[in-house]
Amino acid sequence: MNSIRVGIVGATGYTALETARLLLDHPCAEVVVATSRNDAGKPLAEIHPSLTGRLDLEITELDISKLCAKCDVVLCCLPHGASAETVKQLVEGGTRVIDFSADFRLSSLETYEKWYGVKHPWPQRVGSVVYGMPEFFAEEIRSADVVANPGCYPTSAILPLAPLLEASLIEPDDIIVDSKSGVSGAGRTAKVATLYCETNESIAAYAVGSHRHQPEIDDLVQRIGGKPIESIFTPHLTPMDRGILSTIYVRSEHDAEELMQCWKQRYSGSAFVHPVQHLPATKFVSGTNHVQMTARNAGSRRVLVCAIDNLAKGASGAAIQNLNVMFGQPENLGLS
């Protein structure tokens, strides 16, 4: 097939950089447009020096008609609220979109507006956009005009939890998700909480009981598992660049090996999800789209441990995986 022409909207952040980096090694796709409101006219490599000599592209202003004319698919890396309006215009212009924001991930408009505090610019599509996790929704992704790329923390919780709930191997009303993330998960915009002197040699919980990924975890685990759940999600910021380690506590009458067997059956055809006997660590998956997870017995509870790279399987790698599915390519193309 001809090369898949990719546009990146909001090209100055970490996820945009990771997306561009991955697409440089993709044999069937190339970045043809990169846009930014604040940095139009600058070389992309000036904003992301690691692309010097690798991607000779000038950042342009967002122009919907030009994007639609030049691109087969646009990866939208804008913040929530701002993203949905741009996605709407791109889809109406005939271009397929992978949206990195949370604007289309949730099933309920009421839940979205409660947790994100904004009126949705395209409410008609909330609940009808496919969630971009090919491990569960590949068939819908193949023909989708819009794909809602998953959140990073939710990815590390949904992949271990959903198959176990689906198979009735865990109790649905007592789930604790304890997650640790690298600082890149907070984005590239300068904030006091993510300054070097604040994060170095420190680990801290944040957004306790109020993190916006809580409803996404609940929504998708329930959607896939087929049962309502009660969960607590607590994120922590750790002094590393990238990676997420989620330690999940569940109640079950089944031992850890039975949970592992469920995963092995559910993910037997997956290129990226690996049930493992060792305890996963973020270093084992850093810079890759791979997922490692294991289960352990702990009294009446089972402890599930899942490691991903927040910028790869938690964002840009997942987007490339979705792009491959949308255009009929092997899921791992450009990600190996």
N, C-alpha and C positions, 0 to 999 in steps of 0.2 A: 504494500500500500504506500501511498504518498506519505511524506512526513507529516505528523500531526502538528498543526500550528497552534502554539500555546501563547496566550497572553497572561501576564501577571498584573493584577490591579492592586495597588498598595505595595510597591516593590521595595520598600526600604527597610522592612522588618526582618527579624530572624527567620520566620517561616518562609518569606519570599526568597531569602538567600539560600536556605536549605533546598527549596524547590528548584531554584536555578541550578544549584550544584548538582542535584540528582539528575536533572534533565540534560546536563552536559554529557552524561554517560548513557543516555537513553538512545537506542539505535533507531527509534521510529518517531521521535518527537523533538521539537526544538522551540525555544523561546523566541518569539518574533516581535513581541510588544511588551514593554514594561512601563507602567504608569505610576506617577506620584504627583499629588497636588503641590507639594512644597519643593520638590527637587527636579521639576521638569527642566529639560535642557542640559542636565548633567549626565556624564557617562555613568552607566550603572556600576561600573568598576570603581568609580570615585566614592560611591556610597558603600560598596562592598569590595574593598581592595583585594580580597582573595579571588575575585573573578578577573583580575587583571591578566590580559593575554589569553583569556579563556572565553569571554563573552563580550564581544564588541557591540554594545547596544546603548543607545541614548534613551534616557527616561523621557517620556512624553506626558502631556496633560491627558487626563481621562477624556476620551472622545468615543462615545458609544458607537457611532456609525463606523468609525475607523476600526475599532476593535472587532465589530461584527464582520466587517469586510475582510480583515486580515487573519482572523483566528477561527480555528475549529472548536476550541474550548478555551474558556477563560477561568483562571484560578483567582478567586476574589479573596484577598487578604485584608479586607477592611474590617473595622470594628463592628460590633453588633449595632443594629439600628441603621448605621450608614450603609452597611452592606446590602441589606434587603432591597433598597431602592435601586441600587446599581444592578443587582442581580435581575430584578424585574425588567429593567430596560434592556439588558443584554438578551434575556430570553425572548422578549417581544421582538428583538432585532434578529432572532433566529440563531443565536449562539448558545451552545451548551455551557453550563457553568458548574464548577465545583466551588462551593462556598465554605470558607474557613471559619466564618463567624458562627454564632449560636442561633442566628435568626430563623433557621428552618429545622433545627434539630428536634424540637419538642413537639409532642402531639397536640398540645392544648394552647390555644391563643391566650386564654386566661392565665395559665401558668407562666407563659413567656412574659407577658406584660407585668405580672406580679414580681417576678424575679429580676427582670432586666429594667423595669421602671420606665419603659418607653412604649408608645403606641406603634404597633407594627405597620411598616409601610406597605406590606402586601399580605394582609391577613387571610385572604382567600387561599393562600398556598400553605399556611401553617397546618401541619398534620397530613399533608399530601405530598411532601417531598421525601424521597427515599434517604434513609440514613446511610452514610457512606462506610459501611463495614461489610465488605464482600464476604466475610466468613458467614454472614447470616442473610445478606440481602443482594447477592450477586445478580440474580435474575432481574430484579427491579432496576439495579444500577445500569445494566446493559442498555436499556432504552430510555434512561432518564434524561430530561432536559436540565434538571437541577439536582445536584447531589449535595447533601449536608455533610460536610467532612466532620468526623467526630471530634469531641474534645479530648484533650490528652489524659487528664485524670479519669474520665469515664471509660476510655479505652482500657485502662489498666484494671478497671473493676468489672466492666461488662463481660470481657472475654473469659475471666474465670467463673463469674457468678451465673451468667445466663444459662449455660448448658446444665449446670447442677440444679437450678430451679426448674428448668424444663423437664428434667428427669425425676423431679421430686426427691432429690437426694439431700437437700438442706431445708431447714426451717425458714420460711419466708419473712418472719416477723422479728428477727433478732440478728441483724447483719451490721457489722461494724467495719468500716473501710478507713484505714489509717494510711495516708499517702505522703510520701516525701518527694519533692521535686527540685530539680536544678533551677537556677535563677533565670535562665533563658525563658522559662515558662511564663514569667511576668512581662515579657515583651521587651522591646528596645527603647521605649520611651523612658527618659530619666525620671526616677522616683526615689525619694529619700529611703524608703524601705529596702531598695535593691542596690543602694550604693555599696561599694566595696567594704567600707568601714562598718557598715551595718550587717552585712551578710558573712564576711570572712570570720572563720572560727566561731560560728554561731549556728544554731538551728532553732527555728521558732514556728509555732503553730500560727495560723492566721485564718480569718473569715470563719471562725468556729461557729457551726450551726447556720451559716449564712452564705456559704460559697455557692455560686451559680451553677456549678457542676453537680450539686446534689440532685436537683430535679431531673437532670439529664441521666444520671446513673439510675435513679428510680424508674423513670419513664422507659428506658430501653431494656433494663433487666425485666421489668414487668411485661413489656411488649413481646420480648423474645421468650421469656420463661412462662408466660401465660398466667401468672398469679401476681396479685398485689404484694408489695413488700414494705417492710419498715426498716429503714437503714439510718445509720449515722455516718457522715462523711467528714473527716477532719484532715485538711491539707497542711503540710509543713514545708517551709522553705529551707533548703540545705545549701551549704557553701560549695556547690559544684556547678559547672556550666549547664549540663544537660543530663537528662535521665529522670525516670520516675520509678520508685519502688513502692508498691502498694501491698500492705499486709492486711489481710481481710479475715475477720473472725466470724465464724458461722456455727450454728448448732446443727448436729446431724447424728442420726443413729447409724450411719454408715462410716466405715473407717476410711482413712486417707487414701488407701490403695484403690478402693471402689470409686472415689471421686476422680482419681487419676485415670482410671480405666474409662470413665465417662468422657473425660477430656480427649483421651486418645482416640476414642471412636468418633467423637464430634468433630475433631480437627484432623482426622486421618488424611484428608486431601489438602490440607492447608500448607501453603508455601512458607508461612511465617510464624504460626503459633505452635510452640513446642512445649508439651508437658515434659518436665525433667526431674530426675531424682535428686540432683544437687539443689542447694538453695540459690535461687537466682540473685544476681547483682547487676546494678546498672552498667558496670563496666563490660559485662558480658554481651550486652546488646547495643552499646554506644555506637552511634553513627550508622545503625542498620534499621531495617524495618521489622526485625525479628522480635518475637515475644517469648520470654521464658517464664514458666509458672510451675509451681509445685504445691503439694498439700502435705500437711503434717497433723498427726493426732495430738490433742492437748486436752485431756480429760473429756468433758462432755462437748467440747468445742473442736472444730477443725480449723486449722490456720492455713490460709491460702496466701501464697507469696507470688507476686507478679512483677516482672521488670520489663520496662519498655524504654525507648528513647523518646522523650517528649517532642522533639523536633522532627523525628522520623515517623515511626508508627503512630505517634501522638499528634501528627500534623502533616508535614510535607510528604513523608513516605506513604502515608495513607492516601494522600491526594493522588500521587503517582499510581498507586495500586488501583484506585478508583478510575483514573484516566485509562489505564490499561483495560479494565473491564468494559468501560464505556465504548472503547474503540476496538473491541474484539481481540485484544492482545493477551498473551500470558500474564497473569497477575504479577509475576516477579520480574517482568522485563524492565531493565534499567535499575533494578533494585538489588541485584545480586552482587 
